[in-house]
Amino acid sequence: MTAESARHQLAGLLALESVVDIALRALVESYRELHRDPRPSDSAESLTAAVLVDLCGRLLAAIADHRRHLARRLPRDDHDWPF
């Protein structure tokens, strides 16, 4: 992998991260019950929203991990990327 392709992948990861972050925040704001521990009386819709929030969080962690690996492909003095 070249430094240029690493920069392109980093840009793509930033776009993906932004979309996932927006989705996560929208879910949390749409389902206020996600701000507390789940209860047996919670609707199925709330429970599946909680699963989506968890999966978004995991995806954001995986994106950050992948970004760290890609960043190693760039020369140390390469500051020509906005991430």
C-alpha positions in Angstrom: 0.0 0.0 0.0 1.3 3.4 -0.9 1.1 6.5 1.2 -1.4 8.0 -1.3 -3.7 5.0 -1.1 -3.5 5.1 2.7 -4.6 8.8 2.6 -7.5 7.9 0.3 -8.6 5.1 2.7 -8.2 7.5 5.7 -10.5 10.0 3.9 -13.1 7.2 3.3 -12.9 6.1 7.0 -13.5 9.7 8.1 -16.6 9.8 5.9 -17.8 6.5 7.2 -17.1 7.5 10.8 -19.1 10.7 10.3 -22.2 8.8 9.0 -22.0 6.2 11.8 -21.6 8.9 14.4 -24.6 10.8 13.1 -26.7 7.6 13.1 -25.7 6.8 16.6 -26.5 10.2 17.9 -29.9 10.2 16.1 -30.8 6.9 17.7 -29.8 8.1 21.2 -31.8 11.3 20.8 -34.8 9.5 19.3 -35.0 6.9 22.0 -34.6 8.8 25.3 -34.9 5.5 27.2 -31.4 4.6 25.9 -30.1 7.0 28.5 -30.9 4.5 31.3 -30.5 0.8 31.9 -32.9 -1.4 30.0 -36.1 -2.5 31.7 -38.3 -5.5 31.0 -41.1 -3.2 30.1 -39.2 -1.5 27.3 -40.6 -1.9 23.8 -39.1 -4.2 21.2 -38.3 -1.1 19.2 -36.3 0.4 22.1 -34.4 -2.9 22.5 -33.5 -3.1 18.8 -32.4 0.6 18.9 -30.1 -0.2 21.8 -28.6 -3.0 19.7 -28.1 -0.6 16.9 -26.4 1.9 19.2 -24.1 -0.9 20.5 -23.2 -2.0 17.0 -22.5 1.6 15.9 -20.2 2.0 18.9 -18.4 -1.2 17.9 -18.1 0.0 14.4 -16.6 3.3 15.5 -14.0 1.4 17.6 -13.1 -0.8 14.6 -12.8 2.3 12.4 -10.4 3.9 14.9 -8.4 0.7 15.1 -8.2 0.5 11.3 -7.2 4.2 11.1 -4.3 3.5 13.4 -3.0 0.7 11.2 -3.4 2.8 8.0 -1.7 5.8 9.6 1.4 3.6 10.1 1.7 3.5 6.3 2.3 7.2 6.1 5.8 8.6 6.5 6.2 10.2 9.9 6.7 13.7 8.4 3.6 13.3 6.1 1.2 16.0 7.4 -0.8 16.2 4.1 -4.0 14.7 5.6 -6.6 16.3 7.8 -7.2 13.5 10.2 
